[in-house]
Amino acid sequence: MNKVYSRIESINGSVITVKATDVKYNELAEIETRFGKSLAEVNRIDGDMVSLQVFAGGRGVSTGDHIRFLGHDMQISFSDDLLGRIFNGSAEPRDNGPSLAENLVEIGGPSVNPSKRIMARRMIRTGIPMIDVFNTLVVSQKLPIFSSSGEPYNQLLARIAMQAEVDVIVLGGMGLKYDDYLFFRNTLEEGGALSRTVMFIHTASDPTVECEKIPDLSLAVAEQFALKGKNVLVLLTDMTNFADAMKEVAITQEQVPSNRGYPGDLYSQLASRYEKAVDFDDAGSVTILAVTTMPGDDVTHPVPDNTGYITEGQYYLKGRRIEPFGSLSRLKQNVNGKTRDDHRALMDGMIRLYSSYKDTLEKKSMGFMMSSWDEKLLKYGDMFEKKMMDLSVNLPLEQALDLGWEILADCFNKDETGIKTSLIEKHWPSK
């Protein structure tokens, strides 16, 4: 029988304090207010003084309201019925569908035992050349998309959701504008991908504490699907909003702030989510791709800075395209040799020539005379940006590799590419 307490010691914004015993951190509680029942979560314990974060905020809560501790952390119902559904940060339906209450699993558990993991060794095809060819996404990888404000990162995530060769997509939105939520819903529905997608959406007008729950809900569901043998891709946007929600709650609790006001355990909080990426040796997998916006385009901001130490590379979204310099998939070498024999050499050769193109652009801007080699590089750089880097380009890997050879053949002689002769003889397009 769960204890019921009827005296609230203090109410500070969305945080209430009550004297209670035999409760644990992150335990849920139900508050009976005159407006109905509200959900709260234990976020601080100091002796018998227990602080709870009220999901709907402290408005309407009075000191005489009854509090009943539920004896468990937040839970989510798991079954195949989740597919095609949309929920909020309290795991309640926001698509007017029925509530699900069977087979409840707790969220926010520990990451998978390393003995159950296998090395990342399979490619996830996305149809985006700047990912598939140059920074391949690998099953069980954890990668952020570092982006400035105003870049089309949500459009990029929606494309990946529709095109990625995985069994299940779990989309977690944090602090989304309502238009962005509708964009995801409508795009996935029209593209036929909603039926294999589970969405957990927190909009900017929803309670702050629900924003913190989105990654845990998304990853708990993803892990359960993976245990059933499914390959799951978790798409999260935006982890900076998640960190800002943590900062807001920490300030309410009067915690001593760290860098730029963020809580001192920011690294641990981010790592505990990213480390849920896994490829099981006897089941499916969880791969994580998470947008991290950089305020002021500052990569030293605490959120992208800490994220870079946790993840296995990053994609830089700049100028409405994925930049080849700065973007990195540290696990791509695990799969590039298994795709096509020319993949690795073509990737290295094209990026090397694009770097030379950037140097030539700088020379041109300074008024230097352009040589015939410089003219070739200028032509190459323009074609590379339009035919490969543009985010509207949608090609299977093999066609993207063939296109790379065509671009090289249009701009250079065979002996100017720096690629092995044996590969050139095999793949150089015949005119």
FILOBA-842501 format. One record per residue (C-alpha): residue in one letter; chain; x, y, z. Coordinates in pm, whole numbers, plus 50000, padded with zeros to 5 digits. Layout:
// FILOBA-842501
(site "A" "A" (X Y Z))
...
// end
This chain:
// FILOBA-842501
(site "M" "A" (50000 50000 50000))
(site "N" "A" (50154 50331 49894))
(site "K" "A" (50168 50603 50160))
(site "V" "A" (49967 50921 50113))
(site "Y" "A" (50097 51253 50247))
(site "S" "A" (49869 51552 50294))
(site "R" "A" (50107 51831 50389))
(site "I" "A" (50334 52010 50143))
(site "E" "A" (50612 52200 50318))
(site "S" "A" (50691 52444 50035))
(site "I" "A" (50608 52526 49674))
(site "N" "A" (50884 52689 49465))
(site "G" "A" (50774 52726 49106))
(site "S" "A" (50727 52373 48973))
(site "V" "A" (50917 52216 49265))
(site "I" "A" (50731 52110 49580))
(site "T" "A" (50880 51977 49904))
(site "V" "A" (50722 51727 50139))
(site "K" "A" (50837 51526 50441))
(site "A" "A" (50838 51158 50345))
(site "T" "A" (51023 50833 50409))
(site "D" "A" (51099 50520 50203))
(site "V" "A" (51105 50697 49869))
(site "K" "A" (51378 50689 49605))
(site "Y" "A" (51528 50923 49349))
(site "N" "A" (51324 50948 49025))
(site "E" "A" (51021 50782 49189))
(site "L" "A" (50689 50906 49056))
(site "A" "A" (50415 51057 49271))
(site "E" "A" (50056 51159 49207))
(site "I" "A" (49927 51491 49341))
(site "E" "A" (49552 51535 49384))
(site "T" "A" (49476 51901 49326))
(site "R" "A" (49141 52073 49293))
(site "F" "A" (49193 52064 48915))
(site "G" "A" (49258 51690 48904))
(site "K" "A" (49563 51467 48932))
(site "S" "A" (49915 51583 48845))
(site "L" "A" (50225 51374 48802))
(site "A" "A" (50552 51459 48979))
(site "E" "A" (50896 51304 49008))
(site "V" "A" (51138 51293 49301))
(site "N" "A" (51451 51486 49206))
(site "R" "A" (51611 51555 49544))
(site "I" "A" (51622 51381 49882))
(site "D" "A" (51772 51546 50192))
(site "G" "A" (51698 51332 50497))
(site "D" "A" (51321 51316 50518))
(site "M" "A" (51275 51627 50302))
(site "V" "A" (51179 51517 49950))
(site "S" "A" (51162 51756 49655))
(site "L" "A" (50946 51672 49356))
(site "Q" "A" (50932 51825 49011))
(site "V" "A" (50567 51868 48909))
(site "F" "A" (50524 51788 48540))
(site "A" "A" (50245 52039 48482))
(site "G" "A" (50409 52305 48702))
(site "G" "A" (50328 52423 49053))
(site "R" "A" (50031 52633 48950))
(site "G" "A" (49712 52504 49112))
(site "V" "A" (49899 52303 49378))
(site "S" "A" (49821 52396 49741))
(site "T" "A" (49994 52294 50063))
(site "G" "A" (49701 52075 50168))
(site "D" "A" (49691 51860 49854))
(site "H" "A" (49740 51483 49887))
(site "I" "A" (50056 51322 49749))
(site "R" "A" (50075 50950 49680))
(site "F" "A" (50410 50795 49590))
(site "L" "A" (50374 50526 49323))
(site "G" "A" (50679 50317 49415))
(site "H" "A" (50834 50313 49063))
(site "D" "A" (51010 50533 48808))
(site "M" "A" (50836 50652 48492))
(site "Q" "A" (50722 50361 48275))
(site "I" "A" (50620 50317 47914))
(site "S" "A" (50400 50047 47771))
(site "F" "A" (50586 49841 47513))
(site "S" "A" (50435 49644 47226))
(site "D" "A" (50414 49660 46847))
(site "D" "A" (50107 49881 46902))
(site "L" "A" (50352 50169 46960))
(site "L" "A" (50434 50180 46588))
(site "G" "A" (50267 50470 46414))
(site "R" "A" (50185 50639 46745))
(site "I" "A" (50280 50981 46885))
(site "F" "A" (50327 51049 47258))
(site "N" "A" (50429 51342 47477))
(site "G" "A" (50702 51357 47743))
(site "S" "A" (50470 51196 48000))
(site "A" "A" (50421 50893 47772))
(site "E" "A" (50060 51000 47711))
(site "P" "A" (49913 50993 47357))
(site "R" "A" (49911 51322 47170))
(site "D" "A" (49759 51168 46856))
(site "N" "A" (49411 51115 47009))
(site "G" "A" (49473 50740 47005))
(site "P" "A" (49406 50506 47298))
(site "S" "A" (49633 50496 47602))
(site "L" "A" (49852 50188 47635))
(site "A" "A" (49898 50029 47977))
(site "E" "A" (50018 49671 47919))
(site "N" "A" (50372 49534 47944))
(site "L" "A" (50515 49839 48125))
(site "V" "A" (50893 49888 48121))
(site "E" "A" (51087 50145 48321))
(site "I" "A" (51281 50415 48139))
(site "G" "A" (51628 50547 48215))
(site "G" "A" (51790 50215 48303))
(site "P" "A" (52164 50141 48273))
(site "S" "A" (52339 50090 47941))
(site "V" "A" (52390 49739 47804))
(site "N" "A" (52654 49511 47953))
(site "P" "A" (52962 49527 47723))
(site "S" "A" (52976 49147 47712))
(site "K" "A" (52647 49152 47521))
(site "R" "A" (52777 49393 47257))
(site "I" "A" (52948 49324 46928))
(site "M" "A" (53172 49554 46723))
(site "A" "A" (53001 49796 46486))
(site "R" "A" (53041 49643 46139))
(site "R" "A" (52727 49712 45931))
(site "M" "A" (52640 50019 45727))
(site "I" "A" (52310 50206 45750))
(site "R" "A" (52223 50337 45405))
(site "T" "A" (52054 50680 45400))
(site "G" "A" (52060 50781 45032))
(site "I" "A" (52255 51098 45125))
(site "P" "A" (52597 51096 44949))
(site "M" "A" (52772 51312 45211))
(site "I" "A" (52683 51046 45469))
(site "D" "A" (52693 50720 45271))
(site "V" "A" (53010 50795 45072))
(site "F" "A" (53215 51027 45291))
(site "N" "A" (53110 50966 45653))
(site "T" "A" (52920 50640 45662))
(site "L" "A" (52667 50584 45939))
(site "V" "A" (52731 50249 46107))
(site "V" "A" (52487 50029 46299))
(site "S" "A" (52513 50094 46678))
(site "Q" "A" (52700 50420 46625))
(site "K" "A" (52625 50733 46829))
(site "L" "A" (52667 51052 46627))
(site "P" "A" (52559 51414 46682))
(site "I" "A" (52466 51658 46408))
(site "F" "A" (52631 51987 46508))
(site "S" "A" (52427 52268 46360))
(site "S" "A" (52385 52643 46378))
(site "S" "A" (52039 52789 46429))
(site "G" "A" (51850 52825 46103))
(site "E" "A" (52003 52521 45936))
(site "P" "A" (51758 52258 45801))
(site "Y" "A" (51848 51991 46059))
(site "N" "A" (51491 51878 46114))
(site "Q" "A" (51442 51839 45739))
(site "L" "A" (51762 51631 45730))
(site "L" "A" (51637 51409 46014))
(site "A" "A" (51302 51361 45838))
(site "R" "A" (51482 51251 45518))
(site "I" "A" (51695 51006 45713))
(site "A" "A" (51383 50872 45887))
(site "M" "A" (51216 50805 45553))
(site "Q" "A" (51519 50660 45373))
(site "A" "A" (51734 50483 45633))
(site "E" "A" (51745 50106 45584))
(site "V" "A" (51637 50009 45937))
(site "D" "A" (51338 49827 46084))
(site "V" "A" (51214 50089 46331))
(site "I" "A" (51255 50466 46369))
(site "V" "A" (51214 50627 46712))
(site "L" "A" (51193 51006 46687))
(site "G" "A" (51237 51217 47001))
(site "G" "A" (51161 51589 46967))
(site "M" "A" (51258 51832 47245))
(site "G" "A" (51144 52194 47256))
(site "L" "A" (51001 52173 46905))
(site "K" "A" (50799 52452 46756))
(site "Y" "A" (50451 52325 46680))
(site "D" "A" (50519 52374 46308))
(site "D" "A" (50821 52144 46334))
(site "Y" "A" (50611 51879 46507))
(site "L" "A" (50351 51898 46229))
(site "F" "A" (50630 51886 45969))
(site "F" "A" (50766 51560 46111))
(site "R" "A" (50422 51406 46143))
(site "N" "A" (50303 51504 45797))
(site "T" "A" (50632 51424 45620))
(site "L" "A" (50659 51075 45769))
(site "E" "A" (50291 51007 45705))
(site "E" "A" (50305 51119 45342))
(site "G" "A" (50634 50933 45289))
(site "G" "A" (50488 50608 45422))
(site "A" "A" (50737 50587 45710))
(site "L" "A" (50500 50664 46000))
(site "S" "A" (50390 50299 46023))
(site "R" "A" (50741 50198 46134))
(site "T" "A" (50795 50505 46354))
(site "V" "A" (50731 50586 46720))
(site "M" "A" (50735 50957 46805))
(site "F" "A" (50787 51120 47145))
(site "I" "A" (50729 51493 47108))
(site "H" "A" (50786 51777 47353))
(site "T" "A" (50687 52117 47218))
(site "A" "A" (50814 52450 47348))
(site "S" "A" (50482 52508 47528))
(site "D" "A" (50491 52175 47718))
(site "P" "A" (50623 52139 48077))
(site "T" "A" (51002 52162 48103))
(site "V" "A" (51039 51837 48294))
(site "E" "A" (50878 51646 48005))
(site "C" "A" (51164 51763 47782))
(site "E" "A" (51408 51575 48005))
(site "K" "A" (51208 51253 47963))
(site "I" "A" (51206 51242 47582))
(site "P" "A" (51551 51077 47534))
(site "D" "A" (51483 50820 47808))
(site "L" "A" (51142 50729 47665))
(site "S" "A" (51284 50705 47313))
(site "L" "A" (51580 50492 47415))
(site "A" "A" (51379 50260 47642))
(site "V" "A" (51142 50179 47355))
(site "A" "A" (51434 50143 47111))
(site "E" "A" (51609 49899 47342))
(site "Q" "A" (51296 49684 47373))
(site "F" "A" (51256 49669 46995))
(site "A" "A" (51626 49582 46962))
(site "L" "A" (51584 49294 47207))
(site "K" "A" (51313 49162 46973))
(site "G" "A" (51568 49151 46691))
(site "K" "A" (51490 49485 46524))
(site "N" "A" (51748 49732 46396))
(site "V" "A" (51639 50065 46546))
(site "L" "A" (51749 50418 46455))
(site "V" "A" (51686 50679 46726))
(site "L" "A" (51666 51038 46599))
(site "L" "A" (51679 51309 46866))
(site "T" "A" (51633 51683 46819))
(site "D" "A" (51754 51892 46993))
(site "M" "A" (51995 51784 47268))
(site "T" "A" (52078 52148 47348))
(site "N" "A" (51711 52196 47443))
(site "F" "A" (51743 51886 47662))
(site "A" "A" (52047 52036 47837))
(site "D" "A" (51868 52371 47875))
(site "A" "A" (51577 52192 48043))
(site "M" "A" (51821 52030 48286))
(site "K" "A" (51973 52371 48356))
(site "E" "A" (51630 52522 48427))
(site "V" "A" (51546 52247 48675))
(site "A" "A" (51890 52273 48840))
(site "I" "A" (51844 52647 48890))
(site "T" "A" (51504 52587 49051))
(site "Q" "A" (51672 52341 49288))
(site "E" "A" (51940 52601 49365))
(site "Q" "A" (52220 52369 49254))
(site "V" "A" (52568 52519 49224))
(site "P" "A" (52606 52589 48851))
(site "S" "A" (52901 52485 48637))
(site "N" "A" (53010 52618 48296))
(site "R" "A" (52759 52878 48164))
(site "G" "A" (52504 52779 48425))
(site "Y" "A" (52472 52414 48322))
(site "P" "A" (52468 52149 48598))
(site "G" "A" (52801 51993 48691))
(site "D" "A" (52690 51648 48578))
(site "L" "A" (52613 51757 48221))
(site "Y" "A" (52872 51519 48075))
(site "S" "A" (52736 51221 48272))
(site "Q" "A" (52376 51303 48180))
(site "L" "A" (52459 51319 47809))
(site "A" "A" (52681 51010 47819))
(site "S" "A" (52418 50797 47995))
(site "R" "A" (52188 50855 47696))
(site "Y" "A" (52439 50819 47414))
(site "E" "A" (52585 50501 47564))
(site "K" "A" (52252 50325 47499))
(site "A" "A" (52370 50272 47140))
(site "V" "A" (52437 49900 47101))
(site "D" "A" (52457 49609 46858))
(site "F" "A" (52348 49296 47047))
(site "D" "A" (52531 48973 46972))
(site "D" "A" (52206 48776 46965))
(site "A" "A" (51937 49035 46882))
(site "G" "A" (51898 49372 46706))
(site "S" "A" (52065 49710 46746))
(site "V" "A" (52019 50072 46856))
(site "T" "A" (52184 50354 46656))
(site "I" "A" (52162 50716 46777))
(site "L" "A" (52169 51028 46559))
(site "A" "A" (52108 51343 46764))
(site "V" "A" (52096 51710 46664))
(site "T" "A" (52298 51943 46886))
(site "T" "A" (52249 52308 46800))
(site "M" "A" (52543 52539 46874))
(site "P" "A" (52434 52880 47011))
(site "G" "A" (52625 53146 46820))
(site "D" "A" (52783 52872 46607))
(site "D" "A" (53017 52811 46902))
(site "V" "A" (53155 52457 46910))
(site "T" "A" (53310 52528 47254))
(site "H" "A" (52961 52574 47403))
(site "P" "A" (52926 52320 47692))
(site "V" "A" (52672 52098 47513))
(site "P" "A" (52860 52032 47183))
(site "D" "A" (53191 52042 47371))
(site "N" "A" (53090 51764 47611))
(site "T" "A" (52913 51573 47334))
(site "G" "A" (53231 51556 47128))
(site "Y" "A" (53406 51357 47402))
(site "I" "A" (53124 51101 47418))
(site "T" "A" (53032 51028 47058))
(site "E" "A" (53211 50859 46767))
(site "G" "A" (53248 51162 46543))
(site "Q" "A" (52997 51422 46427))
(site "Y" "A" (52826 51570 46123))
(site "Y" "A" (52867 51947 46076))
(site "L" "A" (52564 52108 45913))
(site "K" "A" (52667 52444 45774))
(site "G" "A" (52548 52648 45480))
(site "R" "A" (52258 52404 45435))
(site "R" "A" (52488 52110 45367))
(site "I" "A" (52703 51858 45552))
(site "E" "A" (53056 51996 45551))
(site "P" "A" (53327 51741 45464))
(site "F" "A" (53580 51922 45684))
(site "G" "A" (53491 51883 46050))
(site "S" "A" (53248 51599 45982))
(site "L" "A" (53378 51264 46094))
(site "S" "A" (53251 50909 46134))
(site "R" "A" (53518 50728 46335))
(site "L" "A" (53365 50389 46256))
(site "K" "A" (53336 50429 45879))
(site "Q" "A" (53654 50227 45819))
(site "N" "A" (53472 49927 45970))
(site "V" "A" (53237 49916 45671))
(site "N" "A" (53393 50109 45379))
(site "G" "A" (53601 49810 45272))
(site "K" "A" (53290 49592 45258))
(site "T" "A" (53082 49818 45033))
(site "R" "A" (53277 49844 44706))
(site "D" "A" (53647 49814 44630))
(site "D" "A" (53674 50180 44521))
(site "H" "A" (53482 50333 44813))
(site "R" "A" (53772 50421 45040))
(site "A" "A" (54009 50540 44764))
(site "L" "A" (53741 50750 44591))
(site "M" "A" (53636 50907 44921))
(site "D" "A" (53994 51003 45010))
(site "G" "A" (54075 51125 44659))
(site "M" "A" (53766 51346 44624))
(site "I" "A" (53813 51508 44964))
(site "R" "A" (54182 51571 44892))
(site "L" "A" (54092 51746 44565))
(site "Y" "A" (53814 51943 44736))
(site "S" "A" (54070 52067 44989))
(site "S" "A" (54286 52186 44699))
(site "Y" "A" (53979 52358 44553))
(site "K" "A" (53933 52550 44881))
(site "D" "A" (54297 52667 44862))
(site "T" "A" (54241 52777 44502))
(site "L" "A" (53931 52974 44602))
(site "E" "A" (54141 53162 44856))
(site "K" "A" (54408 53236 44592))
(site "K" "A" (54139 53361 44354))
(site "S" "A" (53987 53590 44617))
(site "M" "A" (54333 53743 44672))
(site "G" "A" (54373 53819 44301))
(site "F" "A" (54632 53557 44207))
(site "M" "A" (54650 53444 43845))
(site "M" "A" (54474 53111 43788))
(site "S" "A" (54669 52828 43625))
(site "S" "A" (54510 52554 43413))
(site "W" "A" (54522 52327 43721))
(site "D" "A" (54345 52593 43925))
(site "E" "A" (54074 52617 43661))
(site "K" "A" (54023 52240 43679))
(site "L" "A" (53993 52259 44057))
(site "L" "A" (53738 52541 44036))
(site "K" "A" (53526 52340 43795))
(site "Y" "A" (53559 52032 44017))
(site "G" "A" (53465 52216 44337))
(site "D" "A" (53154 52364 44178))
(site "M" "A" (53038 52024 44047))
(site "F" "A" (53118 51851 44376))
(site "E" "A" (52910 52100 44578))
(site "K" "A" (52613 52089 44341))
(site "K" "A" (52603 51715 44264))
(site "M" "A" (52726 51561 44591))
(site "M" "A" (52705 51807 44881))
(site "D" "A" (52361 51953 44812))
(site "L" "A" (52118 51800 45065))
(site "S" "A" (51852 51760 44796))
(site "V" "A" (52069 51495 44625))
(site "N" "A" (51925 51149 44684))
(site "L" "A" (52127 50855 44550))
(site "P" "A" (52200 50496 44651))
(site "L" "A" (52562 50439 44749))
(site "E" "A" (52662 50265 44425))
(site "Q" "A" (52515 50542 44209))
(site "A" "A" (52684 50805 44427))
(site "L" "A" (53021 50631 44378))
(site "D" "A" (52963 50617 44002))
(site "L" "A" (52874 50988 44006))
(site "G" "A" (53200 51060 44189))
(site "W" "A" (53398 50894 43908))
(site "E" "A" (53198 51092 43648))
(site "I" "A" (53280 51421 43824))
(site "L" "A" (53649 51332 43831))
(site "A" "A" (53645 51233 43462))
(site "D" "A" (53476 51562 43367))
(site "C" "A" (53740 51770 43544))
(site "F" "A" (54071 51583 43540))
(site "N" "A" (54290 51343 43348))
(site "K" "A" (54333 50996 43493))
(site "D" "A" (54686 51066 43620))
(site "E" "A" (54578 51383 43804))
(site "T" "A" (54345 51222 44057))
(site "G" "A" (54602 51049 44279))
(site "I" "A" (54393 50731 44284))
(site "K" "A" (54545 50385 44227))
(site "T" "A" (54583 50289 43860))
(site "S" "A" (54409 49954 43909))
(site "L" "A" (54095 50126 44042))
(site "I" "A" (54101 50389 43767))
(site "E" "A" (54121 50119 43498))
(site "K" "A" (53825 49941 43653))
(site "H" "A" (53593 50232 43733))
(site "W" "A" (53692 50529 43512))
(site "P" "A" (53385 50606 43296))
(site "S" "A" (53422 50555 42923))
(site "K" "A" (53317 50858 42721))
// end
